[in-house]
Amino acid sequence: MALLKTFKPGPLAKSTLIITGGMGIRVLMLAALFLLVSRTLGIEQYGQFSATLALVSFFYPFVGLGASMLLLRDIARSPEELRKFWGRALLITVISGAPLAVIATLVGKVVLPEEISLRLIFYLAVAELVLTPITQLVVTLYQALEKSALTAAFLAGTILFRLGAFLALMILLASPSAESWGLYYLASTLFFTLLVMGFARRDLGAPVYKMPDCRTVVREGLAYSVMQASGRLSTNVDKVMLSRLDSLATTGLYSAAYRIMEMLFLPLSALLWTSISRFFRSGTAGASATLRYGLKFLPIPLLYIIICLIGVYFWARYLPVLLGSEFAGIEAAVIFISPLMAALFIRNLLRLVVVGTQSTVSAAVIEVGGALTNIAANLVLIPTYSWKGAILATLISEFVMIALLSIVLTRSISCEKSDVRTKSG
């Protein structure tokens, strides 16, 4: 009995296990959805859908101007004012999301290949820039209140509704297309958003709407927004550039490989996501303490990544059987892209340490630099090396950001030590 108490998991471990469980279910449903969509649409149509979703995702972080992170922070500090903070975040999200959806639609029509319809761009823009951010606010509410079970359920529920929508599409339409999937994608997102809003209203009460001070919101949330936007840009720019500089078929192949890597990375995302508030708290003790706390996260994730790399090496050869003959060659892409997981984890961990020490602006500037590096490297490498060039460009940008974040941390720690010596002297 004493032994069981000794190994009893702490709150972070419990939350991580619950969120990872939800993420695990999400991964399984994502895998099923991915297989169904890629096999049913084919590589060209899947490429259209992936390129459009990637472009729309560029605009997502600017919806709400960091409202989700501000909501998490403010509820942690003053939980009794939850309804006011929720109402403020909801207003900002809707006011900013609707015009961004229109802008994304117009930009998409100009930037994306002409084979991609305006309707598809509009469907995904509304789903991702108006509805999904509202769902994310509800998830943030439950995360801030440390209601891990419902948080995990909502994270998995989004994919469950989309999986159900695609199954309905397969039943109702003889020849599904990227455009028709975009419409069903929008409908499933709308239904789930209404559902989670109903849950939040029942559990937490109605949000209190009060027009926020825009200057305060911009000043406090813009750095988070820019940081998230740059991260999205780094993640998705290669898909859009491949669609323009190579072909939609190559975009579909690369997007499928990237999706597999993202699914493998989800447990690590759960760990990082559930620990955000803890990094904020540890940051009050300084950069050295926050870095020591962050280093505790390394061993198990790195072991997990090694296991994933071994599994990918031995099992990637079977992917064309699952996805269809059009995806021949995806095994090489998955093997080539899978080491990116290590760079992604280390960079995200360092970013949490930097943000936790109140260096949000520095982290945002570094993310912008990483995104610009990614774009420049893609322009150089994609015309010659196709999807391999896109992977190399992403790796280069990740290493640049890791180096810059390390420099910021080193300087912060040096300043702390200098201050200690000055005070002791």
VMD Tcl script that draws the C-alpha trace (Angstrom):
set ca {
  {0.00 0.00 0.00}
  {2.85 2.35 0.85}
  {4.42 1.51 -2.49}
  {1.23 2.48 -4.31}
  {1.15 5.80 -2.47}
  {4.78 6.41 -3.39}
  {4.01 6.06 -7.08}
  {0.69 7.89 -6.96}
  {0.64 10.31 -9.91}
  {0.49 14.02 -9.23}
  {-2.04 16.49 -10.66}
  {0.03 17.17 -13.78}
  {0.49 13.45 -14.43}
  {-3.24 12.82 -13.93}
  {-4.21 15.69 -16.22}
  {-1.66 14.58 -18.81}
  {-2.93 10.99 -18.66}
  {-6.55 12.12 -19.10}
  {-5.71 14.54 -21.91}
  {-3.44 11.93 -23.53}
  {-6.31 9.43 -23.32}
  {-8.56 11.93 -25.06}
  {-5.81 12.65 -27.54}
  {-5.35 8.90 -28.05}
  {-9.01 8.50 -28.95}
  {-8.64 11.59 -31.12}
  {-5.63 10.00 -32.85}
  {-7.57 6.83 -33.61}
  {-10.48 8.80 -35.05}
  {-8.08 11.08 -36.94}
  {-6.40 8.02 -38.41}
  {-9.77 6.59 -39.47}
  {-10.86 9.95 -40.91}
  {-7.53 10.39 -42.67}
  {-7.72 6.95 -44.26}
  {-11.32 7.44 -45.37}
  {-10.75 10.93 -46.77}
  {-7.49 10.13 -48.58}
  {-8.80 6.89 -50.11}
  {-12.20 8.33 -51.05}
  {-11.08 11.68 -52.46}
  {-7.86 10.48 -54.10}
  {-4.53 12.25 -54.08}
  {-5.56 15.23 -56.28}
  {-8.76 16.08 -54.37}
  {-7.01 15.45 -51.05}
  {-4.28 17.84 -52.18}
  {-6.91 20.52 -52.91}
  {-8.47 20.11 -49.48}
  {-5.09 20.08 -47.67}
  {-3.76 23.14 -49.48}
  {-6.95 25.10 -48.75}
  {-6.99 24.10 -45.08}
  {-3.33 25.04 -44.79}
  {-3.91 28.53 -46.21}
  {-6.96 29.17 -44.02}
  {-4.95 28.07 -40.98}
  {-2.58 31.01 -41.50}
  {-5.34 33.36 -40.33}
  {-6.50 31.32 -37.33}
  {-4.11 32.75 -34.69}
  {-5.30 36.30 -35.41}
  {-8.88 35.38 -34.50}
  {-9.43 36.86 -31.06}
  {-5.91 38.36 -30.87}
  {-4.72 35.77 -28.35}
  {-8.11 35.68 -26.57}
  {-7.73 32.00 -25.70}
  {-4.39 32.47 -23.91}
  {-5.65 35.61 -22.15}
  {-8.76 33.70 -21.05}
  {-6.59 30.93 -19.59}
  {-4.36 33.43 -17.80}
  {-7.16 35.59 -16.41}
  {-9.28 32.69 -15.12}
  {-6.22 31.26 -13.36}
  {-5.81 34.61 -11.57}
  {-9.47 35.51 -10.92}
  {-11.78 32.48 -11.38}
  {-14.70 34.34 -9.80}
  {-14.83 36.62 -12.88}
  {-14.97 33.72 -15.35}
  {-18.21 34.79 -17.04}
  {-16.87 38.29 -17.70}
  {-13.63 36.97 -19.17}
  {-15.56 34.44 -21.28}
  {-17.90 37.11 -22.64}
  {-14.98 39.38 -23.52}
  {-13.13 36.57 -25.31}
  {-16.26 35.50 -27.17}
  {-16.97 39.04 -28.41}
  {-13.40 39.56 -29.62}
  {-13.39 36.16 -31.33}
  {-16.62 36.74 -33.27}
  {-15.78 40.36 -34.17}
  {-12.37 39.39 -35.55}
  {-13.23 35.95 -36.97}
  {-15.99 36.96 -39.41}
  {-13.95 39.53 -41.41}
  {-10.89 37.26 -41.34}
  {-12.99 34.50 -42.92}
  {-13.89 36.86 -45.78}
  {-10.26 37.96 -46.20}
  {-9.03 34.35 -46.17}
  {-11.57 33.44 -48.86}
  {-10.43 36.27 -51.13}
  {-6.72 35.60 -50.53}
  {-7.25 31.89 -51.13}
  {-8.87 32.52 -54.49}
  {-5.82 34.54 -55.58}
  {-3.07 32.40 -54.04}
  {-4.33 28.83 -54.45}
  {-4.39 26.92 -57.77}
  {-7.39 27.68 -59.97}
  {-8.65 24.08 -59.65}
  {-9.67 24.87 -56.06}
  {-13.19 26.32 -55.93}
  {-14.19 29.50 -54.11}
  {-16.90 27.58 -52.27}
  {-14.38 25.16 -50.76}
  {-12.25 28.06 -49.52}
  {-15.31 29.77 -48.02}
  {-16.57 26.60 -46.28}
  {-13.23 25.98 -44.60}
  {-12.71 29.67 -43.77}
  {-16.02 29.85 -41.87}
  {-15.41 26.51 -40.12}
  {-11.85 27.31 -39.04}
  {-12.01 31.07 -38.44}
  {-15.51 31.58 -37.01}
  {-16.68 28.31 -35.44}
  {-13.54 26.44 -34.36}
  {-12.18 29.40 -32.31}
  {-15.44 29.47 -30.33}
  {-15.07 25.76 -29.58}
  {-11.47 26.41 -28.54}
  {-12.64 29.06 -26.05}
  {-14.93 26.52 -24.39}
  {-12.07 24.00 -24.25}
  {-9.92 26.70 -22.64}
  {-12.61 27.38 -20.04}
  {-12.60 23.77 -18.90}
  {-8.81 23.57 -19.12}
  {-8.47 26.66 -16.87}
  {-10.81 25.04 -14.35}
  {-8.71 21.83 -14.57}
  {-11.72 19.78 -15.70}
  {-9.53 17.40 -17.68}
  {-12.20 14.82 -18.49}
  {-14.48 17.27 -20.27}
  {-11.50 18.98 -21.90}
  {-10.39 15.63 -23.32}
  {-13.96 14.80 -24.39}
  {-14.31 18.06 -26.31}
  {-10.92 17.59 -27.99}
  {-11.98 14.15 -29.21}
  {-15.55 15.23 -29.99}
  {-14.48 17.60 -32.75}
  {-12.99 14.72 -34.74}
  {-15.89 12.40 -33.89}
  {-18.37 14.82 -35.48}
  {-16.16 15.21 -38.57}
  {-15.80 11.46 -38.88}
  {-19.57 11.11 -38.71}
  {-19.96 13.85 -41.31}
  {-17.61 12.11 -43.75}
  {-19.38 8.77 -43.27}
  {-22.66 10.55 -44.09}
  {-20.99 12.08 -47.15}
  {-19.89 8.64 -48.36}
  {-23.41 7.29 -47.94}
  {-25.25 10.20 -49.55}
  {-22.92 11.02 -52.46}
  {-21.68 8.59 -55.09}
  {-18.57 10.60 -55.92}
  {-17.47 12.84 -53.02}
  {-15.19 15.77 -53.89}
  {-13.03 18.17 -51.92}
  {-15.78 20.79 -52.21}
  {-18.55 18.51 -50.94}
  {-16.32 17.40 -48.05}
  {-15.74 21.08 -47.26}
  {-19.51 21.62 -46.90}
  {-19.96 18.60 -44.61}
  {-16.85 19.68 -42.66}
  {-18.49 23.07 -42.07}
  {-21.80 21.51 -41.02}
  {-20.17 19.15 -38.50}
  {-18.13 22.03 -37.04}
  {-21.29 24.12 -36.62}
  {-23.18 21.33 -34.84}
  {-20.31 20.62 -32.46}
  {-19.79 24.31 -31.67}
  {-23.46 24.65 -30.71}
  {-23.17 21.52 -28.55}
  {-20.12 22.66 -26.55}
  {-21.62 26.14 -26.10}
  {-24.68 24.47 -24.61}
  {-22.50 22.48 -22.19}
  {-20.60 25.61 -21.12}
  {-23.78 27.60 -20.57}
  {-25.27 24.77 -18.48}
  {-22.15 24.25 -16.34}
  {-20.77 27.77 -16.03}
  {-23.65 30.10 -16.75}
  {-24.15 32.58 -19.59}
  {-21.19 34.75 -20.59}
  {-21.34 38.40 -19.56}
  {-20.90 40.58 -22.63}
  {-19.11 43.86 -22.21}
  {-17.23 45.62 -24.98}
  {-13.55 45.26 -24.07}
  {-10.88 47.95 -24.14}
  {-9.35 47.20 -27.55}
  {-6.05 48.82 -26.63}
  {-5.65 46.52 -23.63}
  {-6.56 43.44 -25.66}
  {-4.12 44.31 -28.44}
  {-1.31 45.17 -26.02}
  {-1.69 41.98 -23.99}
  {-2.78 39.50 -26.64}
  {-0.93 40.57 -29.78}
  {2.33 38.86 -28.82}
  {0.49 35.56 -28.25}
  {-1.37 36.03 -31.52}
  {1.79 36.74 -33.51}
  {3.53 33.78 -31.90}
  {0.69 31.42 -32.78}
  {0.36 32.86 -36.28}
  {4.05 32.35 -36.98}
  {3.81 28.79 -35.69}
  {0.88 28.10 -37.99}
  {2.72 29.70 -40.88}
  {5.76 27.48 -40.28}
  {3.52 24.42 -40.11}
  {1.41 25.09 -43.20}
  {3.35 27.30 -45.60}
  {5.12 24.33 -47.17}
  {1.81 22.76 -48.25}
  {0.61 25.93 -49.96}
  {4.01 26.47 -51.62}
  {4.11 22.85 -52.80}
  {0.71 23.32 -54.43}
  {2.10 26.30 -56.37}
  {5.70 25.24 -56.99}
  {5.13 21.53 -57.58}
  {1.73 19.81 -57.97}
  {-1.44 18.99 -56.06}
  {-0.51 15.31 -56.16}
  {2.79 16.04 -54.41}
  {0.93 18.27 -51.94}
  {-1.44 15.40 -51.16}
  {1.45 12.97 -50.62}
  {3.37 15.38 -48.39}
  {0.24 16.41 -46.46}
  {-0.56 12.77 -45.76}
  {2.97 12.14 -44.44}
  {2.81 15.30 -42.31}
  {-0.58 14.26 -40.93}
  {0.84 10.89 -39.83}
  {3.72 12.65 -38.06}
  {1.25 15.01 -36.34}
  {-0.83 12.08 -35.09}
  {2.27 10.46 -33.60}
  {3.16 13.80 -31.97}
  {-0.25 14.25 -30.27}
  {0.70 12.67 -26.88}
  {3.63 15.10 -26.67}
  {1.28 17.96 -27.54}
  {-0.97 16.85 -24.68}
  {1.94 16.95 -22.23}
  {3.02 20.43 -23.33}
  {-0.53 21.76 -23.44}
  {-1.49 20.61 -19.94}
  {1.66 22.14 -18.46}
  {1.23 25.71 -19.79}
  {-0.11 27.17 -16.54}
  {2.68 25.47 -14.58}
  {5.31 27.15 -16.71}
  {3.62 30.48 -16.02}
  {3.84 29.79 -12.29}
  {7.44 28.54 -12.35}
  {8.42 31.60 -14.38}
  {7.95 33.79 -11.30}
  {11.05 32.10 -9.82}
  {13.20 33.12 -12.79}
  {14.65 31.65 -15.96}
  {16.99 29.18 -14.22}
  {14.17 27.61 -12.21}
  {11.88 27.48 -15.25}
  {14.59 25.82 -17.35}
  {15.23 23.22 -14.64}
  {11.52 22.52 -14.54}
  {11.40 22.20 -18.32}
  {14.34 19.79 -18.46}
  {12.37 17.33 -16.32}
  {10.10 16.82 -19.32}
  {12.81 15.55 -21.67}
  {13.56 11.86 -20.87}
  {10.17 10.16 -21.43}
  {9.21 12.20 -24.56}
  {12.61 11.50 -26.15}
  {12.19 7.79 -25.42}
  {8.72 7.93 -26.98}
  {10.14 9.64 -30.08}
  {12.81 6.95 -30.46}
  {10.14 4.23 -30.24}
  {8.08 6.06 -32.88}
  {11.07 6.34 -35.22}
  {11.74 2.61 -34.93}
  {8.06 1.83 -35.53}
  {7.90 4.12 -38.56}
  {11.00 2.51 -40.08}
  {9.48 -0.98 -39.89}
  {5.81 -0.19 -40.61}
  {5.87 2.66 -43.14}
  {6.09 0.18 -46.03}
  {2.48 -0.85 -45.38}
  {1.03 2.66 -45.71}
  {0.31 2.46 -49.49}
  {-1.81 -0.61 -48.76}
  {-3.90 1.42 -46.30}
  {-4.08 4.66 -48.26}
  {-4.31 3.31 -51.80}
  {-1.97 2.88 -54.75}
  {-2.04 6.62 -55.51}
  {0.03 7.15 -52.35}
  {2.91 4.97 -53.50}
  {6.10 6.52 -52.16}
  {4.55 7.83 -48.95}
  {6.67 5.43 -46.89}
  {9.81 7.38 -47.82}
  {8.13 10.69 -46.97}
  {7.00 9.44 -43.55}
  {10.46 8.06 -42.70}
  {12.07 11.30 -43.86}
  {9.70 13.55 -41.89}
  {9.43 11.60 -38.61}
  {12.69 12.95 -37.04}
  {10.99 16.36 -37.11}
  {9.13 15.26 -33.95}
  {12.30 15.68 -31.86}
  {12.95 19.20 -33.15}
  {9.29 20.17 -32.65}
  {9.24 18.97 -29.06}
  {12.49 20.66 -28.07}
  {11.48 23.94 -29.72}
  {8.02 23.95 -28.10}
  {9.51 23.10 -24.72}
  {12.04 25.93 -24.98}
  {9.28 28.30 -26.07}
  {7.23 27.41 -22.98}
  {10.26 28.13 -20.79}
  {10.82 31.51 -22.48}
  {7.13 32.49 -22.33}
  {6.96 31.34 -18.72}
  {9.68 33.86 -17.83}
  {7.51 36.67 -19.27}
  {9.63 36.92 -22.45}
  {6.57 36.63 -24.69}
  {7.73 39.33 -27.11}
  {11.10 37.60 -27.58}
  {9.36 34.30 -28.25}
  {7.02 35.98 -30.76}
  {9.95 37.62 -32.61}
  {11.76 34.27 -32.78}
  {8.64 32.54 -34.15}
  {8.36 35.22 -36.85}
  {12.02 34.68 -37.73}
  {11.44 30.93 -37.93}
  {8.46 31.36 -40.23}
  {10.40 33.69 -42.56}
  {13.32 31.24 -42.58}
  {10.90 28.45 -43.50}
  {9.44 30.45 -46.40}
  {12.87 31.38 -47.75}
  {14.16 27.82 -47.47}
  {11.03 26.45 -49.19}
  {11.48 28.88 -52.09}
  {15.02 27.61 -52.57}
  {14.56 23.90 -51.88}
  {11.10 22.93 -53.23}
  {11.82 23.59 -56.95}
  {14.83 21.26 -56.78}
  {13.94 18.69 -54.12}
  {10.09 18.71 -54.12}
  {8.62 17.36 -50.84}
  {12.08 16.53 -49.50}
  {12.93 20.20 -49.84}
  {9.81 21.11 -47.83}
  {10.90 18.79 -45.00}
  {14.46 20.14 -45.05}
  {13.14 23.71 -44.95}
  {11.03 22.90 -41.88}
  {13.99 21.27 -40.12}
  {16.20 24.27 -40.87}
  {13.63 26.70 -39.45}
  {13.16 24.55 -36.32}
  {16.92 24.48 -35.65}
  {17.11 28.25 -36.14}
  {14.34 28.78 -33.58}
  {15.93 26.33 -31.12}
  {19.23 28.21 -31.38}
  {17.59 31.64 -30.88}
  {15.46 30.47 -27.95}
  {18.58 29.00 -26.34}
  {20.37 32.35 -26.71}
  {17.46 34.20 -25.07}
  {17.44 31.74 -22.17}
  {21.21 31.90 -21.75}
  {21.10 35.68 -21.57}
  {18.20 35.63 -19.09}
  {20.07 33.21 -16.84}
  {23.26 35.28 -17.09}
  {21.35 38.42 -16.12}
  {19.87 36.60 -13.12}
  {23.29 35.45 -11.93}
  {24.67 38.96 -12.40}
  {21.83 40.41 -10.34}
  {22.44 37.85 -7.58}
  {26.15 38.71 -7.46}
  {25.35 42.42 -7.39}
  {22.90 42.01 -4.50}
  {25.26 39.72 -2.54}
  {28.12 42.18 -3.14}
}
mol new
graphics top color blue
foreach p $ca { graphics top sphere $p radius 0.5 }
foreach p [lrange $ca 0 end-1] q [lrange $ca 1 end] { graphics top cylinder $p $q radius 0.2 }
display resetview
